[in-house]
Amino acid sequence: MMITPVHRFRDIERKPEYLQPEKCVPPPSRASLGTMWFIRDGCGIACAVVTWMLVFYADFVVLLVMLVPSRDYVYSVINGTVFNTLAFLALASHFRAMLTDPGAVPKGNATKEFIESLQLKPGQVVYKCPKCCSIKPDRAHHCSVCKRCIRKMDHHCPWVNNCVGENNQKYFVLFTMYIALISLHALIMVGFHFLYCFEEDWTKCSSFSPPTTVILLILLCFEALLFLIFTSVMFGTQVHSICTDETGIERLKNQRPTWEKISGWEGMKLAFGGAFSLGWFNPFSDLNCKSPELAEAAAAAPASAIMTQEEIEQFLARDVAIQVLHE
C-alpha cells in the first residue's frame, strides 16, 4: 500500500502552525455543545439589526402613515393583514437563517483516532482543512468569518450574519422571497396613497403633516425599490443554484462536478425538506432531508486498506489530499 498526494483545488493558507498534528484536538462531544448557532461577528450583527430596523420602519409607515388614516376600513384591514403576515414570515425566515447551523463540519476531527475510524477504502480521497483541523467532506469550503468548514457553502451573507449552506439555504430563500414580496406590496401601496393624496386634501390623508408624510413615503419608496431589486436577484440566483446543484463558490471557481448532481425538481425537494407542500413556505418547519456524515458514509474496508500509524501522521502533517492505493 502507498500514499499518493493528490493536487487540491482549495483555498488554503500554508502556514506551519496549521499543519502540526498536536494542534488538532478531538472535537467536543455533542452533549457539551449548545443547541444555538450564532456567529459573533460585529459587521454581521450590525447588518442583521439594520435589516430588522428597516422592516420595522416599513411597517410603521404602512400602518400609521397610510392605512390607519384611510377612510376605507376594508382596504386598511386587508392590506394591513397581508403586509404584517409577510413581514412576520420574513423576519422569522431571517431568524432561522441566522441561528441555524448551515452545515458546519465538526471542528478538530482530523485526529488519528477519527481517521482510523474511517477505515478508508483503496482509491478514496479525503481532505484536511489546516485552518480548523477538520476532515473536509466533498463540496465543503472553509469560511473565514464562521471559522468553520461548511457543507455545500454557497456564500457568507452579512445580512443574516451566517453562511448559506446545506442546512439553512431554505430559510435564506424564504427570507429573500418574503422581503421581495413586502417590498413590492409597499411600493404598490405608496403609489395608491400618493394618488389618493393628490386628489384629496393632504391634511386629511395622513395623521402627520404634509412635508413629513412626503418624506416618510419617499424614504419607504426608496427602501422598498432597493430591496425589491436586491432580494429578487438573490432569490433568483439561489433557486438557480438549487436547480443546477451548483453553489455560488463552485460556480465562481468554475469547478468541475465530481459529485452526482441532483438537479431540477429533485434538488428543490432536497433543499426544502421533502415533496412540495405548504411546509416549503413555512420558516418554522425543519428539514427532513439531510446529507449523511462523512463517517457514516464511509463503509468498512479490508484491514489492508487501513492507513498505518506512520501514514496517518504523514497525512496530518501535510496540506494535501491523501489517496489510499494498493501496490
MOGIMO-V661972 format. One record per helix or strand of 2 or more residues. SS is the DSSP state (H for helix, E for strand). FROM is the first residue (numbers start at 1). TO is the last residue. If there is no record, write none. Layout:
ss=SS from=FROM to=TO
ss=SS from=FROM to=TO
//
This chain:
ss=E from=2 to=6
ss=H from=16 to=18
ss=H from=21 to=23
ss=H from=30 to=32
ss=H from=42 to=67
ss=H from=73 to=99
ss=H from=112 to=118
ss=E from=125 to=129
ss=E from=134 to=136
ss=E from=140 to=143
ss=E from=148 to=151
ss=E from=155 to=157
ss=E from=162 to=164
ss=H from=169 to=199
ss=H from=210 to=244
ss=H from=248 to=252
ss=H from=264 to=272
ss=H from=278 to=281
ss=H from=294 to=297
ss=H from=303 to=305
ss=H from=309 to=316
ss=E from=321 to=325
//
